[in-house]
Amino acid sequence: MRLRIVLAVATTVATTATITIAGAVTDGAAAVKPPPPPAWTPPVYMTGGGAEPSIKNPLVGSHNPAAYISAPTGSGSDFWYVDEQVLADGTHQFRPSAPQQPDIGTGGGDSDISIANAVNPSTGCAPIAYSGLHNIDVFDNFTTSTSPDCGHSFAKPNLFATQNTLTDRQWQTFDGAKTNFLIYHKVDTSQIVVSRSDDGGATYRTNSDGIAGIGGIIDAATLPKVVNESQIGNIVTDYSHPVDHLTYPSGDQVHALYAIFAGPNSVADNAAANAPGATWNHNDTIYVARSMDGGVTWTDSVAYASAVSGRELNLLFPVATVDKAGTVYAAWSDQLHVQYTYSKDGGVTWAPARQVNRDNPAQVGTTTLTAPTAGNADVFPWIAAGGPGRLDVVWYHGSGGAAGSESTYRDPGDPNTNWTVAAAQIASANSTKPTVASYSDAVTPVIHKGDICQNGLNCDVLGGDRTLLDFFEVSIDAAGRANIAFASDATSPGNSSVGYVRQNSGLSAWDGAKVASYGWTVLKPPQGTSCPGPQILDPSGDAPGSLQTNPAGGNDDSQDIVSIGWNKGADSTHLTVTMTLNNLSATPQPGTASRIWDAYWSYGGQTWYVEATSNGPGIQSWDVGSVATDGTKTSTGTPVGALTEGANGTLVWTVDRTTVGSPADGAVLQPLYGDTHEGFTVLGTGLFYTASLDRAPDNGGGAAYTVGNC
């Protein structure tokens, strides 16, 4: 989420081992025309913006889409399904749906989705459960909803689904056809609370001890060690281990459940974290909790512990998964090393940790930090397990920064750091001799340039780029392919979009068989023209309003961009930018605080913007200036503005070129893009969010503009 509230057992692991890298995986096919299929599909981007996306793949059902994705936007969370189509030339193409907001705009703090393991007989789809952390009352509850029809529609949301307040980051898992678990961090007690739904995620009942804060996923022996300093991770179901003679009220069979979290390793370690002048959070231990009674009671074990002073293992969320044989895996990052461990006995004992990323030397042991490669950082790990011993691992990989930038406390990177999505598929991950069947530091183009701040609210207070938020995910589909949803602001610094890629060659994570490879045609948005323009075209109807920004419901036409054009002004000293809206009104919708319209371009190594803001009625400010890599704006002047309301209404900025880097005739401006926002108050507190409603184009930039040509 954009705003994060940050508050401050068994067998330990001995040493860290390295992974033996297997030979390159090839399919033996000779080069032919057309070119061989790519190892990964080209990225496709969702409309509507967002970051820290969750992705899930249905494993049962007869007419499933390629994937389901959800991501918070500040004003509600967006949900998409991604269809896969075969074109006339035999190539494949992903086509994402328009965004839906299952929470009608109330759950934009964090979001998660989970999928049942049985189909709804009336639709042929496995039900989907959604949850969104409130943005309407400063994260005091969750909005939930369900979809019975492969994500095409959602039921009326439950706006206050749990019996708790002061809640934060949630995770979900189904255990059967109707039983869904929602766990979350209780800020005031540090407990990880368990709520269970017996109706597929529509309503929830919270364990009574979770409400009191005296019980939950963190057991009585562990809580004093981690109180005020725990970092919640996800929850997973182990379908290979049913619990004999135990069912839920829904009739579903009970299976083993696992949840993961990080924290200090002792009461003394915790005290050091909370001592005056403490310089790190002492999240130096990874804990995994297990429940064998349907989430009522939990037992915690230590999966890994570090004795290195200052080495934190929550960069950011620790993550757990279970393979088909019941081996449970735990993974984490210390900002430099992506590591995992596993347990074959339900968390009683854990194997030595193993490092996945190759760019930094392997972390050896637990008492000394292995020095990194200058400028390289690796954060936000996620894992998904398939067949026995088969593990997919993804993370954000940063390189190109100056020496030392990789080690900045919870904020690796500098203006020269390029971040990509890295991925590895490990075979025999449940053994002392794992091999890597495939590995890449870049399965995507560059997704972000600069630092990635992981200090929560302190990123906003003390500085740091948190545009990508806190995590991204990989999921395995029915064919055993890795599916990755990620965030990117590469073409629009400070404003992220959600992207999706899928494994297109190599081996299945279920059985090691070769996966099918296809040729791909990239889905392209409408294209503008350099001259006469407009350089940007955008489909109408893609600015869905929320409960806060558009209480009347439906599309927010005043924020729905149709086109943006750059042209020469009346003389050689000016530029003109014109934004056309579906049906423009300067007056915000009832209940909102402001409307904001922006257009952006780059020139001379700098991103520039023009902006119009209205608290209604009428425009209150016209602005022009520069944009930092973290999205921070610095005004450089006041352009002349003109507003024309109505259908295809326009905003026109006339800009003195000296305020935007003095581009001469012949200078090329690119990439070009724009977006719209509405700000709204939160329960009258004065706190407000700027919720992205439309971006044009949906990703990337429009046609380049050559200054003075038209």
C-alpha positions, 0 to 999 in steps of 0.5 A: 500500500502507499501508506504503511503503518510500521511499528516498531522455538525449534531447530536453528540453521547452521550454515549457508550453502550455494546452489549448483547451477545446471547446464542451460536448458534448451529445446534442441530446435534449430533457428527458423523463421519466424524467430524462436519463441521468447523464453518469457512472454513480452510484458503486457500492462494493466489499465488503472495503475497500482503496485505490489500486485498479487497474482493467482492461477486457477488450477481447476475449472473449464474456461479459465483466463490466463491469470487473476491479478489485484493491486492497491491504487490508494483509492480502492484496489483494482482487479483484472483477469487476463485472457489469452487469445490465438490470433489468425497468424498462430501467435498468442496475445494476452488481453487484460480486462478493464479494471474492476474494484471489488471493494468499490474504492474502500480497500486501497491500502493493501489487497490480496486474492485467493482461489478455491480448489473446486469449481462452482458447478453453476459457472465452471469457475473456481470461486475467488476471494478478495480482500482490501485493507481500508483506506476509508478509516485509516486501515481499521478494517477490511472490505471483502468480496467474492467472484463466482464467474472467473472474475467477470463480476463480484458480489456486493462487498462486505465493507467491515469484514472482520471484528478488529481495528488497528489492522495492517497487511493481510494475506489469504489462502483457501482450504477447500471449496468454501473455507478461506483464511484471512490473516493480518497484523494487529498493530496494537498487539503485534499479533497475527490474527486469524479470521476464517470464512466458511462461505468462500470469503463473503463473511469472516469470523475472527478467533476470539483469542485473536480479538483479545490479542492473547493468541494467534499465529505468534504463539505464547513462547514467541510473542515476547521475542517479537512484540512491536517488531514482527514482520508478517508474511503470507499463509499457505495450505498444505493439501498433501496433509489432511487432518484425519477426522477434522472438517470445517463448518463448511464441510471442507476437509481440514489440512495443515496450514503454514504462516511465516513472519520475521522478528528478533530472536530473543527478548533481549534482541527485542529490547535492543531493537526498542532501545533509545537510539536503536539503528535497526529493527532486529528482524534477524530471525525467520519464524514459520508457524504451523496449524493442524486444527484449522487455524485455531492453534499454532506452533512456531519454529525458527527456520533461520536466524542471523547473528550479524549485527544490522542484518535484517531479513525482511526486505521486504516480506518473508514468504512461504510455500508448500510443494505437492509432497508437503515440503514447506519452503521459506524465503527472505532477502537481506537486501543483498542475498535472496535465500531459502530453506526447507523442512520435510517434517512440518517445520520441526527441523530446517535445512541449511539456507541456500542462496538463489541470486548469483550477482552477489557472493553467497552468504556463508554462515550466519555470523558474518555478512558476505560483502556484496558486488558493488551496486547490486541489490536484490529485494522483494523475493517471492516463491511458489512450489510445484511438484516435489522439490520444484521451486520458482523464485522471483525478486527485483534485481538492481544493478548499475549503482555506485559502490555502497548504494546497494547497502543504504539502510532499507533503501538500496539504489541510486539514480543510476540503478536499473531494476529488473524482474529476476527469476529462477526455477530450482529442481531438487530444492528439497535436497542438499544438491539442488540444481537451477534449471533456468535463471535470469536477472532480467525476464523483463525490461528495466522496470524502475530506475533509482532507489527502492525504499522499504522504510514504510511511512519513513520513505515519505517523511525522510525521503526515498522512492516507494513507488513500487511499494513492498512486494510482487508475486509469482504463481504457477499455472496448470501447465506448470509455467511461472506467471509473474505480476510486477510493478513498473514506473520505467516510463513514468517515474513515480507513477506505477503500472502493473505488468504481467509476464509468463514463462514461455519455454523450459520445464514445468514446475509440476513434473519437469516436462517441457512446456509449450512455447508460442510466438507472441504478438504484443498488445498495442494501445491506440497510437497517436502521431508525432505531427499533427498529433495528438501524440497520445490517444486513449480509449474512453471508459477506462476511468472507473470511479470509486465510492470516494471519488465518484459516489454516483458510480460508473466512469468518471468522465471528467478524469477520462483522458481521450487524447493529449497533444503537444504543439508549438505555441504562438511563438518560438518561446512557448509550448502548448499542451492540450488534454482532451477529456471525455466530458470535462467538469472542473467541479469535483464529484460530491465527496471528493476534495480535488481534481488533478490533471497532469501531462509529462514528458522528458527532455535533457535528461529530466522529466517535466510536467504541467498540472491543473488542479481544481477544488471546484468550481473552476481551476484553482491552479495551473503549474509547470515544473520538473519531476524527480525519479521518486515522483516529487514535483518542483514547480518552475513557473505558472503557465497560462491555462484555459479550460473548456468544459463539456463533452470532449472538453479540454485543458490547455497549458501554454508554457514558457520554454525556459521553465522546462529546460529551454528545448529549441526547435528540433528538440525531441520530447519523449516519452509522453504520457499523462494521468488524472487523479482525484483527492478525497478526505478520509472520515473528515480527518484531513488526511487524503489520497490522490487516487489515480483514475486514468493514465494515457497511454495505459503504459509506455509513452505516446508518439515522440514530439519534435519541438516546432514541427507542428 
